[in-house]
Amino acid sequence: MAGNSRLTIATHVLTWMALARRRGQDLLTSEQVAASVNTNPVIIRRSLGDLRRAALVEVRRGAGAGWTLARAPEEITLLDVYNAVERQPLFAMHHTEPNLECPVGKGIRPALGHVYDGVEQALCQELRRTSIADVLKRTLRE
């Protein structure tokens, strides 16, 4: 099963924008960002749309159009990014009700729900510890 890369792409986008800001370029086009990610600008625009709805980036239209960070990189956590781009829970239950006459079918959802909730909490706690500024620092090995 292939992994979901939405969080990775969105983090890449924000980290590139943070570096551009540091270098004095506050606005980037989706084409400029796509060149760093090495993907189609349409994919980047979808990600930027999610990030805009979460108030992590802003778009400027017209002459000098582009995208900019809405907050300082130190103020954007990976949890913020995760919440902006992930629409589904990390793990899902059955799409149909299991057989409630079966002892496993009857108890599997509560058993796994407890584990999945713990995993989700641990994930969120870890993502909350890391900012886009931290990712940029690690990326540049500063």
C-alpha positions in Angstrom: 0.0 0.0 0.0 1.4 3.4 -1.0 1.8 6.0 1.7 0.0 9.4 1.7 2.4 12.2 0.8 0.1 15.2 1.4 1.8 16.1 4.7 5.2 15.8 3.1 4.3 17.9 0.1 2.7 20.6 2.2 5.7 20.7 4.6 8.0 21.0 1.6 6.0 23.9 0.3 6.0 25.8 3.6 9.7 25.1 4.2 10.6 26.4 0.7 8.5 29.5 1.4 10.3 30.0 4.7 13.7 29.8 3.0 12.6 32.2 0.2 11.3 34.6 2.9 14.7 34.4 4.7 16.4 35.2 1.4 14.2 38.3 0.9 11.6 36.8 -1.5 8.3 36.9 0.3 6.1 35.8 -2.6 6.5 32.6 -4.6 4.4 31.4 -7.5 3.0 27.8 -7.6 5.4 27.2 -10.5 8.4 28.2 -8.4 7.3 25.9 -5.6 6.5 23.1 -8.0 10.0 23.3 -9.3 11.4 22.6 -5.8 9.0 19.7 -5.1 9.5 18.5 -8.7 5.8 18.1 -9.4 3.0 19.7 -11.4 2.0 23.2 -10.3 -1.7 21.9 -10.1 -0.7 19.6 -7.3 1.0 22.5 -5.5 -2.0 24.7 -6.0 -4.3 22.1 -4.4 -1.9 21.9 -1.4 -1.7 25.7 -1.2 -5.5 25.9 -1.2 -5.6 23.6 1.8 -2.9 25.6 3.5 -4.8 28.9 2.7 -8.0 27.6 4.2 -6.1 26.8 7.4 -4.7 30.3 7.4 -1.1 29.1 7.0 -0.5 30.9 3.7 -2.0 33.8 1.9 -2.4 34.5 -1.8 -1.9 37.8 -3.5 -3.6 38.2 -6.9 -2.9 40.6 -9.8 0.4 42.1 -10.6 3.1 40.5 -8.5 0.9 37.6 -7.6 2.1 34.8 -5.5 1.9 32.9 -2.2 3.3 33.9 1.1 3.4 32.5 4.6 0.6 33.9 6.8 2.6 33.4 10.0 6.2 33.2 10.9 7.8 29.7 10.3 8.4 29.4 14.0 4.7 29.6 14.6 3.6 26.9 12.1 3.8 23.4 13.6 3.6 20.2 11.6 0.4 19.6 13.5 -1.0 22.7 11.9 0.1 21.4 8.5 -1.3 17.9 9.2 -4.7 19.3 10.3 -4.7 21.4 7.1 -4.1 18.6 4.6 -5.4 15.4 6.1 -9.1 14.9 5.8 -9.3 11.3 7.0 -8.4 9.7 10.3 -5.0 8.0 10.3 -6.6 4.6 10.5 -10.2 3.7 9.5 -12.5 1.0 10.7 -14.4 -1.4 8.5 -16.5 0.2 5.8 -19.3 -2.1 6.7 -20.5 -3.3 10.1 -18.7 -6.5 11.1 -20.7 -9.6 12.1 -21.9 -8.7 15.6 -22.8 -12.3 16.3 -19.1 -13.2 16.0 -17.1 -12.6 19.2 -14.3 -10.9 17.2 -16.7 -8.9 15.0 -18.5 -7.7 18.1 -15.4 -6.4 19.9 -13.0 -5.5 17.2 -14.1 -1.8 16.8 -13.8 -0.9 20.5 -10.5 -2.8 20.8 -8.9 -1.1 17.8 -10.5 2.3 18.5 -8.6 2.4 21.8 -5.3 1.7 20.1 -6.0 4.0 17.1 -6.9 6.9 19.5 -3.6 6.4 21.3 -1.6 6.4 18.0 -3.4 9.5 16.8 -2.7 11.3 20.1 1.0 10.3 20.0 1.2 11.5 16.4 -0.3 14.8 17.2 1.9 15.3 20.2 5.0 14.6 18.1 3.9 16.9 15.2 3.2 19.7 17.7 6.8 19.7 18.7 8.2 20.6 15.3 7.8 23.9 13.5 8.5 24.7 9.9 11.5 26.7 11.1 12.8 23.5 12.7 12.3 21.6 9.4 14.2 24.3 7.5 17.0 24.2 10.0 17.3 20.5 9.7 17.0 20.6 6.0 19.8 23.1 5.7 21.7 21.3 8.6 22.3 24.5 10.4 
